[in-house]
Amino acid sequence: KVDTILEKARYCVLKYGISALVIDPYNKLEHQFSGSETQYISSFLDKIINFAKRNNVSVHLVAHPRKMPKNLASGKYENPTLYDINGSSNFFNKTDFGITVYRDPTTIYTSVYVQKVKFKHLGKIGNVDFVWNKDNGRYSFFNGGDVHQIDHDNTSHLNAKIPTIEHYSVDEFDMSPREPIF
């Protein structure tokens, strides 16, 4: 249930100071409603929006689209939109930002489409293409040209050394008294 997730997330905000929450996927959550599905989804999204605002947390809801139809001429699946998420147009109407991902299995490209930007100073509608790097399991930005010329970052971020306090000398830290922030 979304209430349980938001309750646990509130605990994480208070204890760990989280600033982002990913709920993935929407269709695996337990949904119980007696009214219409549209009303339920509207209420569900309101709970998430209110939680995000109250706790200053960026919430990312991953919701998969309905089965997309194939284009008869090309034989390819159509690009999903926010309106293709099963159940309600509120997935478009109530979001601040709406992003869809489309991978055409006949090519090596994956396209990310920004379909809604509520606050125009924070972004714009458009799309960008990426190429999957099978060596490191990550995507690389692709802006056209020869796919073999992409400079993939194959470093293992899992093995990166994270500096600890022992890596620094005491002189590097400013220990002078600070003015109160209130």
C-alpha positions, -999 to +999 in steps of 0.1 A: +000+000+000+012+035-007+004+046+029+029+021+042+056+031+017+051+068+026+052+060+063+085+042+059+098+070+036+089+096+063+110+076+088+139+076+063+135+114+058+138+119+096+165+094+103+187+095+072+177+128+055+167+112+022+158+137-005+145+113-032+121+083-032+116+059-061+084+038-062+089+011-087+067-002-102+032+012-096+015-019-109+031-042-082+016-021-054-015-034-035-044-013-047-078-014-030-105+009-040-143+009-040-150+039-063-138+044-098-102+037-108-097+073-119-108+086-085-085+061-068-055+071-089-062+108-083-062+102-046-031+080-048-012+107-067-024+134-043-009+114-014+024+112-032+024+149-042+015+160-006+042+137+009+068+152-015+059+188-007+056+183+031+090+165+033+109+183+005+115+149-013+116+143-050+093+113-056+097+092-088+069+069-096+076+042-122+044+031-140+045+008-170+022+015-200-006-007-213+005-031-240+014-008-269+000-014-304+023-021-333+024+003-362+011-018-392+034-001-417+067-004-398+059-033-375+073-014-346+056-007-313+044+029-308+062+052-284+043+053-251+029+085-237+018+093-201-018+087-213-008+051-220-004+043-184-033+020-175-061+035-155-062+072-157-051+104-175-042+117-141-008+102-146-003+131-171-026+157-154-012+156-119+026+151-125+051+179-124+074+161-148+065+132-171+092+110-187+088+079-209+114+055-221+112+037-254+136+010-266+132-001-302+144-037-302+154-034-339+180-008-331+206-002-304+191+031-292+169+038-262+151+071-263+140+091-232+111+114-239+104+143-216+066+148-222+056+172-195+074+199-176+052+219-153+078+244-143+094+257-175+125+271-157+134+235-147+135+219-181+118+215-214+099+190-235+121+169-258+140+137-262+175+123-260+189+090-272+212+066-254+232+035-263+235+005-240+270-004-230+270-042-224+305-040-208+294-020-178+256-022-178+251+015-182+238+038-209+259+064-227+245+096-243+242+093-281+239+124-304+241+107-337+271+097-358+291+065-356+279+044-326+314+028-325+330+062-317+311+066-284+335+071-255+320+047-230+330+051-193+340+016-184+353+023-150+337+003-122+320+027-099+314-001-075+351-005-069+358+032-065+376+043-034+355+066-013+377+090+007+373+086+044+383+110+072+417+093+074+426+105+039+426+141+051+449+160+075+434+180+104+448+212+087+423+207+058+393+212+080+383+247+092+375+242+128+368+279+136+335+287+154+305+292+132+278+318+134+243+303+142+222+297+112+190+307+129 
